[in-house]
């Protein structure tokens, strides 16, 4: 069970990710996107998912990844991601509730380039009862 004291906490990733053109090209290719001047809008999940999973795996948080399913995803793009961007991820547990025995957790992950907020993503995670 998620530790209720985790709600509102922000976890900052230790790793900085530098985006390469080849990563953008590969991601865009899977989507059939030919415009690779900027990363496709959903490219940010490639970074935020890996980093938020690492951050939220802290035993003090208590999130049970073995029963977790993805419920929803939302993006707010402040500016496109481009090759050469050096991004740091932070994840905040924004909301937590229990419904029909299932834990529902909303996590916002922000990607910053220096002090500039580039992309925010919201993931709704469901830990099955």
N, C-alpha and C positions, 0 to 999 in steps of 0.2 A: 504494500500500500504506500502511496506517495506520502511523504512527510509533509503535512500541511504547512509547516514552517518554511517550506521551499517556495511557496507561492509569493511572488513579488521579488524573488531573488534573481539577480543577473549573474550569469557565469560568462567570463570572458575567455575566449580561446587563447591558448598559448602560441598557436601557430599562425603566422602570417602567410597568406596564399598569394602568389603572384600569378596572374592569369596570362597564359600564353595564347598566341594566335592559333597554334595547332590544337589546343583544347577547345577553343571556340569553333574551329573548323570541324572537328570531330563531332561535337555536340550538335552543331547545325546540320551536319550530314545525316545524322540519325533522324532528324526531324524533316529532312528534305528541304531545308532552308538554304538558299543560295546566297543570301546577303549576309556576309560575315564581317562587315565593317564594325558592327557591334555584336555582342553576344545575344542570342535569342532571349526573350524575357524570362524563360524558366531556367536559364543557365545557373542562376544563383542557387538553386536547390542543390546543385552538385557540391557546392561549398558548405552551405548551411546545414544540410542533412548530416554530413559526416562530422562536422564540428559540434552540432547540437547533440548528436548521439553520444559523442565522447564526453561532452560536458555533463549531460544529464545521466550518465552512467555512474556518477558519484554515488557511492553507497548511502551517503547521508540523505540523498534525494529520495531514494526508495522506489524508483520507477521500475516496474517489472517488465523488462523488454521481452521476455519469453511469451507473454500474452498480449503484446501490443499490436494493434492494427492502426493503419492510417485512416483518419476519418475525413479530413478536409485540408485544403491548402489555399492560401491567399497570398498575393504579391502586391507590394506597393513599390514601384520603381521611381526613384527620385532622379536618376539619370542612368543611361545604359552602361553596362559593363563593357570595357574595351580591353584589348590586349595591352599588357603592361601595368594594369591596375594591380596594386598591392593592397589586399583586403584583409581586415581582421573581423572575425565573427564574435558576436556576443549573443547569448540566448537568455531570455527572461521567461520564467513561468508566470504567465499572466492570469490564468484562471484554472480552477480545479473544482470539480463537482462529482458526485456519485449519483448515477441514474440506473435503476434496475440492477444494482450491484456492480455496474461497470464504472470504472474511473474514467473521467473525461478531462483531459489536460490540454490547455491551449498554451503553446509556446511561440513567442515572437523571437525571431532571429534577425539581427541587424548586421549588415555588412558595411563597414566603414573603410574609406580610403583616407588615411590620416584622420582629420576631424570631420570629414564630409560623409554624411549618411548617403549611401548609394542605393541600397535596396533593403526593404523590410519584408520578411515573410512570416506568415502565421501558419502553424501546423496544429491541427486538432488531432490529438492522439487518444485512442480508446484502449484502455487496459481491460480486457474481457474478464468477467467474473469467473 
